[in-house]
Amino acid sequence: MDKNNNFCFCTLALGKPYRVQAKNLIEDLERYASNHKVIVGTDYPSFLNNYPNVVAFPHKQKGTLHCYHDKRLPLKNL
């Protein structure tokens, strides 16, 4: 794999269970792909303050039933 690829990871983490899952993902990526950023839209951005590879921004759910369409929003914040 070419380590010079220019990319990042994006996710949406609304609610405690999803923030914990995002934290696990971030820790894995910090260990195995530390040169790449993780962009996270979340309802509690300060939960992820201790990670240098994370760009967290506040996000509130916009969809009515599920967050399906909200998942594209982390990409808009790049």
C-alpha positions as CSV (number, residue, x, y, z in Angstrom):
1,M,0.0,0.0,0.0
2,D,1.3,3.4,-0.9
3,K,1.7,5.5,2.3
4,N,1.6,8.7,0.3
5,N,-2.1,8.4,-0.4
6,N,-3.9,11.6,0.5
7,F,-7.1,10.5,2.3
8,C,-8.9,10.6,5.6
9,F,-11.6,8.7,7.5
10,C,-15.1,10.2,8.2
11,T,-17.8,9.0,10.5
12,L,-20.9,10.2,12.4
13,A,-21.2,9.5,16.1
14,L,-24.5,10.6,17.7
15,G,-25.3,9.2,21.1
16,K,-23.0,7.5,23.7
17,P,-22.9,4.0,22.1
18,Y,-21.8,5.5,18.8
19,R,-19.2,7.9,20.4
20,V,-17.7,4.9,22.1
21,Q,-17.5,3.0,18.8
22,A,-16.0,6.0,17.1
23,K,-13.4,6.2,20.0
24,N,-12.5,2.6,19.4
25,L,-12.1,3.3,15.6
26,I,-10.0,6.4,16.3
27,E,-7.7,4.4,18.7
28,D,-7.2,1.7,16.1
29,L,-6.5,4.2,13.3
30,E,-4.1,6.1,15.6
31,R,-2.2,2.8,16.1
32,Y,-2.3,1.5,12.5
33,A,-2.8,4.6,10.3
34,S,-1.6,7.5,12.5
35,N,-0.7,9.7,9.6
36,H,-4.4,10.0,8.5
37,K,-7.1,12.2,10.1
38,V,-10.5,11.1,11.3
39,I,-13.3,13.6,10.7
40,V,-16.2,13.0,13.2
41,G,-19.6,14.7,13.4
42,T,-20.8,14.2,16.9
43,D,-23.3,15.6,19.5
44,Y,-20.4,15.8,22.0
45,P,-17.2,16.9,20.3
46,S,-15.2,17.4,23.5
47,F,-15.5,13.6,24.1
48,L,-12.8,13.3,21.4
49,N,-10.5,16.2,22.4
50,N,-7.6,13.9,23.5
51,Y,-6.9,12.5,20.1
52,P,-4.5,14.4,17.8
53,N,-5.6,12.6,14.7
54,V,-9.3,13.7,15.1
55,V,-11.2,16.7,13.8
56,A,-14.5,16.7,15.6
57,F,-17.3,19.1,14.9
58,P,-20.7,19.5,16.6
59,H,-23.6,17.9,14.8
60,K,-27.3,17.3,15.7
61,Q,-29.4,14.7,14.0
62,K,-31.3,16.2,11.0
63,G,-33.1,13.2,9.8
64,T,-36.4,12.1,11.4
65,L,-36.1,8.3,11.7
66,H,-32.4,7.5,11.0
67,C,-29.2,9.4,10.4
68,Y,-28.8,8.0,6.9
69,H,-28.5,11.3,5.1
70,D,-26.6,12.9,8.0
71,K,-23.7,10.6,7.2
72,R,-22.7,12.7,4.3
73,L,-22.2,15.8,6.4
74,P,-18.7,15.0,7.9
75,L,-17.4,15.2,4.3
76,K,-18.8,18.8,3.9
77,N,-16.6,19.9,6.8
78,L,-13.3,19.0,5.2
